Amino acid sequence: MILKLAWRNIWRNRRRSVIVLVAIAIGLVSLALTDSIYNGVMVQMFEDQVGTHVTHLQVHRAGFNDNKVIQNWLPGPERVDSLLGTDPRVKAYSRRVVAFGIVSSASNSSGISLVGVEPGRERHVTTIARSVVAGKYLTDGERAVLISRRMAEKLDVRLGDKIVVMATTLGGEVGADVFRICGLYETASSEFDRAYLYVPLEYAQSMLGLGDRVTGYAAIMTAPEMAAQVRDRLDDALGQRYEVLSYAELIPMMMQIIEVFQQTMIVYYVIIGIATMFGIVNAQLMSVFERTRELGILMATGMKNRKIVGMILLEALFLSLLGTVIGLAAGLGISLILAGTGIDLSVYAEGLTMIGANSTIYPVVSLQGVVNGLTVVPAIAVIAALYPALRAIRLEPVRAIQYV
């Protein structure tokens, strides 16, 4: 009976109820869109950073991440190779040589991070091969170099041109080699594009006097959340001479940004909830005043206070839940449409690349966002309805019946 009364009471003043419903729905539409767009930006930035170079897991000699010099080459790479190759959670891995150096053309020069990779393996570990926008990716055994389009513009070179790469060798001397540009790549991060240059591993080792040594391994998992488990296993197996870092340790700033985003969205939900609170309080107070005589009759005929409170709370719950469902459904529907088409922000492309974001944003709907929307706003609405409910049970039945 209480459920039926609560539902019918909502529609006794349709205009007021519809206004509250529309207000809640609009708030939830904006929340759902904001959540999915921000979530899409975070997911794209994370995938771009992990995909281009960081990967899910890296293995180096202890201290290499703080002092990236080739003198900190990786001891016993065969042990690392065996552990990564036999772990079913590891999807792909590759050996690397990373060093700082200078690249020069006939007209300009630039400081770079030289990355020697195994082309065949690296294409399964990072997205650089898929980021090539002109020419072709590296091939094993070819004396070639892959640079970004931004770096090519700075050096004033084109495909097929030769450039000189220089870096300090293992013995402390200056090593140099000439490479022909085989391809140009472009990522979402302009800072990354200005710095990284790729050559086949064997030529990087030869130029740097490393022999068959490498500075580390990069690996991706079948699922990102498995990185911490594999890291712990490798830590135990390899010992203190090595450092095994997951993406959480390699890009701590990115992880902090994601955490701040999640906390910010909770604040947004609370703000919408508080706005809903005022609407619910106003609507329920008006409803109580309009039904003063009716409430007095119910109390006089023996309806207990807890049932009256429950009825008013249910009215607030039904109203807020209905508005939330409508708003979330509309917001998620728009988000899913935009997830397929993307939001073109190419006019802000230069600024977005500075923070490592794409010029086209694809919203991502998260389960956490849906759960927050379905719980936070209705919960705050019910709390808000406590005040009108308490006002209702404080009525004196005799006076309430005589109220006109």
C-alpha positions as CSV (number, residue, x, y, z in Angstrom):
1,M,0.0,0.0,0.0
2,I,2.8,2.4,0.9
3,L,4.5,1.8,-2.4
4,K,1.3,2.5,-4.4
5,L,0.6,5.6,-2.3
6,A,4.1,6.9,-2.9
7,W,4.0,6.3,-6.6
8,R,0.5,8.0,-7.0
9,N,1.5,10.9,-4.8
10,I,4.3,11.8,-7.3
11,W,1.8,12.3,-10.1
12,R,-0.7,14.3,-8.1
13,N,1.0,17.4,-9.2
14,R,2.4,16.4,-12.6
15,R,3.9,19.8,-13.5
16,R,6.0,20.0,-10.4
17,S,7.2,16.4,-10.6
18,V,8.1,16.8,-14.3
19,I,10.1,19.9,-13.6
20,V,12.1,18.1,-10.9
21,L,12.5,15.0,-13.2
22,V,13.8,17.2,-16.0
23,A,16.2,19.0,-13.7
24,I,17.6,15.7,-12.4
25,A,17.8,14.2,-15.9
26,I,19.7,17.2,-17.4
27,G,22.2,17.0,-14.5
28,L,22.7,13.3,-15.1
29,V,23.1,13.8,-18.9
30,S,25.8,16.3,-18.3
31,L,27.4,14.1,-15.7
32,A,27.4,11.0,-17.9
33,L,28.9,13.0,-20.8
34,T,31.5,14.6,-18.6
35,D,32.5,11.3,-17.0
36,S,32.7,9.4,-20.4
37,I,34.7,12.2,-22.1
38,Y,37.1,12.6,-19.2
39,N,37.4,8.8,-19.0
40,G,38.1,8.7,-22.7
41,V,40.8,11.3,-22.5
42,M,42.5,9.4,-19.6
43,V,42.3,6.0,-21.3
44,Q,43.7,7.5,-24.5
45,M,46.6,9.2,-22.7
46,F,47.3,6.1,-20.7
47,E,47.3,3.8,-23.8
48,D,49.4,6.3,-25.8
49,Q,52.1,6.5,-23.1
50,V,52.1,2.8,-22.5
51,G,51.8,1.9,-26.2
52,T,54.5,4.2,-27.6
53,H,57.4,3.3,-25.4
54,V,56.7,2.6,-21.7
55,T,54.9,-0.7,-22.1
56,H,53.4,-2.7,-19.1
57,L,56.7,-3.8,-17.7
58,Q,60.4,-3.0,-18.0
59,V,63.4,-4.9,-16.7
60,H,66.8,-3.2,-16.2
61,R,69.9,-3.3,-14.0
62,A,69.2,-1.8,-10.6
63,G,69.4,2.0,-10.8
64,F,69.0,2.3,-14.5
65,N,65.7,4.2,-14.4
66,D,67.4,6.9,-12.3
67,N,70.6,7.0,-14.3
68,K,70.0,6.0,-17.9
69,V,73.5,5.4,-19.2
70,I,74.7,2.5,-21.2
71,Q,77.3,1.6,-18.5
72,N,74.2,0.3,-16.6
73,W,73.8,-2.5,-19.1
74,L,71.7,-5.5,-18.1
75,P,73.6,-8.4,-16.7
76,G,72.5,-12.0,-17.5
77,P,69.8,-11.2,-20.1
78,E,69.3,-14.9,-20.8
79,R,67.7,-15.2,-17.3
80,V,65.3,-12.4,-18.0
81,D,64.6,-13.9,-21.5
82,S,63.7,-17.2,-19.9
83,L,61.4,-15.8,-17.3
84,L,59.5,-13.6,-19.7
85,G,59.3,-16.3,-22.4
86,T,57.8,-18.9,-20.0
87,D,55.2,-16.7,-18.3
88,P,51.8,-17.1,-19.9
89,R,50.7,-13.7,-18.7
90,V,53.4,-12.1,-20.9
91,K,51.9,-11.4,-24.4
92,A,55.1,-10.1,-26.0
93,Y,58.5,-8.7,-25.1
94,S,61.6,-7.2,-26.8
95,R,65.2,-6.3,-26.0
96,R,66.3,-2.7,-26.1
97,V,69.3,-0.4,-26.0
98,V,68.5,3.2,-24.8
99,A,71.0,6.0,-24.9
100,F,71.1,9.8,-25.2
101,G,72.8,11.3,-28.2
102,I,72.7,13.8,-31.0
103,V,71.3,13.5,-34.5
104,S,72.6,15.8,-37.3
105,S,71.6,16.6,-40.8
106,A,73.2,19.0,-43.3
107,S,71.2,21.9,-42.0
108,N,70.5,21.2,-38.3
109,S,71.0,19.0,-35.3
110,S,69.0,17.9,-32.2
111,G,69.4,16.0,-29.0
112,I,67.7,12.7,-29.0
113,S,66.9,9.5,-27.1
114,L,68.4,6.7,-29.3
115,V,66.4,3.5,-29.0
116,G,67.8,0.3,-30.5
117,V,65.1,-2.2,-31.0
118,E,64.4,-5.6,-32.5
119,P,62.0,-4.6,-35.3
120,G,60.2,-7.9,-35.5
121,R,59.5,-8.1,-31.8
122,E,59.1,-4.4,-31.1
123,R,56.1,-4.1,-33.5
124,H,54.2,-6.5,-31.1
125,V,55.3,-4.6,-28.0
126,T,54.7,-0.9,-28.9
127,T,52.5,1.0,-31.4
128,I,55.4,2.7,-33.1
129,A,55.1,0.5,-36.2
130,R,51.4,1.4,-36.5
131,S,52.3,5.1,-36.0
132,V,54.3,5.3,-39.3
133,V,52.7,8.0,-41.5
134,A,55.3,8.0,-44.3
135,G,57.7,5.4,-45.6
136,K,58.0,2.1,-43.8
137,Y,58.9,0.6,-40.4
138,L,62.3,-0.8,-39.6
139,T,63.4,-4.2,-40.8
140,D,66.0,-6.5,-39.3
141,G,69.4,-6.2,-40.8
142,E,68.8,-2.9,-42.6
143,R,70.9,0.1,-41.7
144,A,68.0,2.5,-41.4
145,V,66.5,5.0,-39.0
146,L,62.9,5.8,-38.0
147,I,62.3,9.3,-36.9
148,S,59.2,11.4,-36.2
149,R,57.7,13.8,-38.7
150,R,58.3,16.7,-36.3
151,M,62.0,15.7,-36.1
152,A,62.2,15.5,-39.8
153,E,60.8,19.0,-40.1
154,K,63.4,20.3,-37.6
155,L,66.3,18.6,-39.3
156,D,64.9,19.6,-42.8
157,V,65.2,16.0,-44.1
158,R,63.0,13.7,-46.1
159,L,62.5,10.0,-46.7
160,G,65.7,8.4,-48.1
161,D,68.0,11.2,-46.7
162,K,71.0,10.3,-44.6
163,I,71.6,11.6,-41.1
164,V,74.4,11.1,-38.6
165,V,73.7,9.7,-35.1
166,M,76.2,10.2,-32.3
167,A,76.3,9.0,-28.8
168,T,78.8,8.1,-26.0
169,T,80.1,4.6,-26.3
170,L,80.6,2.1,-23.5
171,G,84.2,3.1,-23.3
172,G,83.4,6.8,-22.9
173,E,84.3,7.8,-26.5
174,V,82.1,9.3,-29.1
175,G,80.4,6.7,-31.4
176,A,78.8,7.8,-34.6
177,D,77.1,6.1,-37.6
178,V,75.2,7.2,-40.7
179,F,71.7,6.0,-41.3
180,R,69.2,6.4,-44.1
181,I,65.7,7.5,-43.1
182,C,63.3,4.7,-43.9
183,G,60.1,6.1,-42.3
184,L,58.4,8.8,-40.4
185,Y,56.1,8.3,-37.4
186,E,53.7,10.5,-35.5
187,T,52.2,10.0,-32.1
188,A,49.8,11.9,-29.9
189,S,52.7,13.5,-27.9
190,S,54.7,16.2,-29.5
191,E,57.3,16.0,-26.7
192,F,57.8,12.3,-27.4
193,D,58.1,12.9,-31.2
194,R,60.8,15.5,-30.7
195,A,63.0,13.1,-28.7
196,Y,62.8,9.5,-29.8
197,L,64.7,8.0,-32.7
198,Y,64.7,4.2,-33.6
199,V,67.4,2.1,-35.2
200,P,67.8,-1.7,-35.4
201,L,69.3,-3.2,-32.2
202,E,72.4,-4.6,-33.9
203,Y,73.5,-1.2,-35.3
204,A,72.9,0.5,-31.9
205,Q,75.0,-2.1,-30.2
206,S,77.8,-1.7,-32.7
207,M,77.8,2.1,-32.6
208,L,77.8,2.1,-28.8
209,G,80.4,-0.6,-28.5
210,L,78.1,-2.8,-26.5
211,G,78.7,-6.1,-28.3
212,D,75.7,-8.3,-27.6
213,R,74.7,-6.4,-24.5
214,V,71.3,-4.6,-24.0
215,T,70.1,-2.1,-21.5
216,G,66.8,-3.6,-20.8
217,Y,63.6,-5.5,-21.7
218,A,60.1,-4.2,-22.4
219,A,57.1,-6.4,-22.2
220,I,53.3,-6.2,-22.5
221,M,50.9,-8.4,-20.6
222,T,47.7,-10.1,-21.8
223,A,45.9,-7.6,-19.5
224,P,47.5,-4.5,-17.9
225,E,46.4,-5.4,-14.4
226,M,48.7,-8.5,-14.6
227,A,51.8,-6.3,-14.7
228,A,52.1,-6.0,-10.9
229,Q,51.9,-9.8,-10.5
230,V,54.6,-10.5,-13.1
231,R,56.8,-7.7,-11.6
232,D,56.6,-9.4,-8.2
233,R,57.5,-12.8,-9.7
234,L,60.5,-11.4,-11.6
235,D,61.6,-9.4,-8.5
236,D,61.7,-12.6,-6.5
237,A,63.5,-14.6,-9.2
238,L,66.1,-12.0,-10.3
239,G,67.2,-10.5,-7.0
240,Q,68.5,-7.1,-6.1
241,R,70.9,-6.7,-9.1
242,Y,67.8,-6.0,-11.3
243,E,64.9,-3.5,-11.2
244,V,61.6,-4.6,-12.5
245,L,59.1,-1.7,-12.9
246,S,55.5,-1.8,-14.0
247,Y,53.8,1.1,-15.7
248,A,52.6,2.4,-12.4
249,E,56.2,3.1,-11.4
250,L,57.3,4.2,-14.8
251,I,54.6,6.8,-15.3
252,P,53.6,7.9,-11.8
253,M,52.4,11.3,-13.0
254,M,49.9,9.7,-15.3
255,M,48.6,7.5,-12.6
256,Q,48.2,10.5,-10.3
257,I,46.3,12.3,-13.0
258,I,43.9,9.4,-13.3
259,E,43.4,9.3,-9.5
260,V,42.7,13.0,-9.4
261,F,40.2,12.6,-12.2
262,Q,38.4,9.9,-10.4
263,Q,38.2,12.0,-7.2
264,T,37.1,15.1,-9.3
265,M,34.2,13.1,-10.7
266,I,33.0,12.1,-7.2
267,V,32.9,15.9,-6.5
268,Y,30.8,16.4,-9.6
269,Y,28.4,13.7,-8.5
270,V,28.1,15.3,-5.1
271,I,27.5,18.8,-6.6
272,I,24.7,17.4,-8.8
273,G,23.4,15.5,-5.8
274,I,23.3,18.7,-3.7
275,A,21.4,20.5,-6.5
276,T,19.0,17.6,-6.6
277,M,18.6,17.9,-2.8
278,F,17.2,21.4,-3.1
279,G,14.8,20.4,-5.8
280,I,13.6,17.4,-3.8
281,V,13.3,19.4,-0.5
282,N,11.2,22.0,-2.2
283,A,9.0,19.6,-4.0
284,Q,8.4,17.4,-1.0
285,L,7.7,20.4,1.3
286,M,5.1,21.7,-1.1
287,S,3.6,18.2,-1.3
288,V,3.4,18.0,2.5
289,F,1.7,21.4,2.7
290,E,-0.8,20.5,0.0
291,R,-1.6,17.2,1.7
292,T,-1.7,18.5,5.3
293,R,-5.4,17.5,5.7
294,E,-4.9,14.1,4.1
295,L,-1.9,13.4,6.3
296,G,-3.9,14.4,9.4
297,I,-6.6,11.9,8.4
298,L,-4.1,9.1,7.9
299,M,-2.5,9.8,11.3
300,A,-5.9,10.0,12.9
301,T,-6.9,6.6,11.5
302,G,-3.9,5.0,13.0
303,M,-1.1,5.2,10.4
304,K,2.2,5.0,12.2
305,N,4.8,7.7,11.9
306,R,7.4,5.4,10.4
307,K,5.0,4.5,7.5
308,I,4.4,8.2,6.8
309,V,8.1,8.8,6.8
310,G,8.6,5.8,4.6
311,M,6.0,7.0,2.2
312,I,7.6,10.4,1.8
313,L,11.1,8.9,1.4
314,L,9.8,6.5,-1.2
315,E,8.3,9.4,-3.1
316,A,11.7,11.1,-3.2
317,L,13.4,7.8,-4.1
318,F,11.0,7.1,-7.0
319,L,11.3,10.7,-8.3
320,S,15.1,10.8,-8.1
321,L,15.6,7.3,-9.4
322,L,13.3,7.9,-12.4
323,G,15.1,11.1,-13.2
324,T,18.5,9.4,-12.8
325,V,17.6,6.5,-15.0
326,I,16.2,8.8,-17.7
327,G,19.3,11.1,-17.5
328,L,21.8,8.3,-17.4
329,A,20.1,6.5,-20.3
330,A,20.2,9.7,-22.4
331,G,23.7,10.6,-21.4
332,L,25.1,7.1,-22.0
333,G,23.3,6.9,-25.4
334,I,24.9,10.1,-26.5
335,S,28.3,8.9,-25.1
336,L,28.1,5.7,-27.0
337,I,27.2,7.5,-30.3
338,L,30.2,9.8,-29.7
339,A,32.4,6.8,-28.9
340,G,31.9,5.6,-32.4
341,T,32.2,9.0,-34.2
342,G,34.7,10.7,-31.9
343,I,34.8,14.4,-30.9
344,D,36.9,16.3,-33.2
345,L,39.1,18.8,-31.4
346,S,41.6,19.4,-34.2
347,V,41.4,23.2,-33.6
348,Y,43.1,22.5,-30.3
349,A,45.5,19.9,-31.7
350,E,48.7,21.7,-30.9
351,G,47.7,22.2,-27.2
352,L,46.5,18.6,-26.9
353,T,49.7,17.1,-28.2
354,M,51.6,19.1,-25.6
355,I,49.8,17.0,-22.9
356,G,50.0,13.8,-24.9
357,A,46.3,13.7,-26.0
358,N,44.8,13.0,-29.4
359,S,42.9,15.7,-31.3
360,T,39.9,13.3,-31.6
361,I,38.5,12.2,-28.3
362,Y,36.5,9.0,-28.0
363,P,34.3,8.9,-24.9
364,V,34.6,5.7,-22.8
365,V,31.6,4.6,-20.6
366,S,32.8,3.1,-17.3
367,L,30.8,0.8,-15.1
368,Q,32.0,2.8,-12.1
369,G,30.4,6.0,-13.5
370,V,27.1,4.2,-14.1
371,V,27.1,2.8,-10.5
372,N,27.9,6.2,-9.1
373,G,25.1,7.8,-11.0
374,L,22.6,5.2,-9.9
375,T,23.5,5.5,-6.2
376,V,24.9,8.9,-5.3
377,V,22.0,11.1,-6.6
378,P,19.1,8.9,-5.3
379,A,20.9,8.5,-1.9
380,I,21.3,12.2,-1.5
381,A,17.6,12.7,-2.6
382,V,16.4,10.3,0.1
383,I,18.5,12.1,2.7
384,A,17.1,15.4,1.5
385,A,13.5,14.1,1.9
386,L,14.1,13.4,5.6
387,Y,13.4,17.1,6.5
388,P,9.9,17.2,4.8
389,A,9.1,13.7,6.3
390,L,9.9,15.0,9.8
391,R,7.8,18.0,9.2
392,A,4.9,15.8,8.2
393,I,5.0,13.6,11.4
394,R,5.1,16.7,13.6
395,L,1.7,17.6,12.4
396,E,-1.1,17.4,15.0
397,P,-3.9,15.2,13.5
398,V,-6.8,17.4,14.8
399,R,-5.3,20.7,13.4
400,A,-4.2,19.0,10.3
401,I,-7.7,17.7,9.5
402,Q,-9.0,21.2,9.9
403,Y,-6.3,22.7,7.7
404,V,-7.7,24.4,4.5
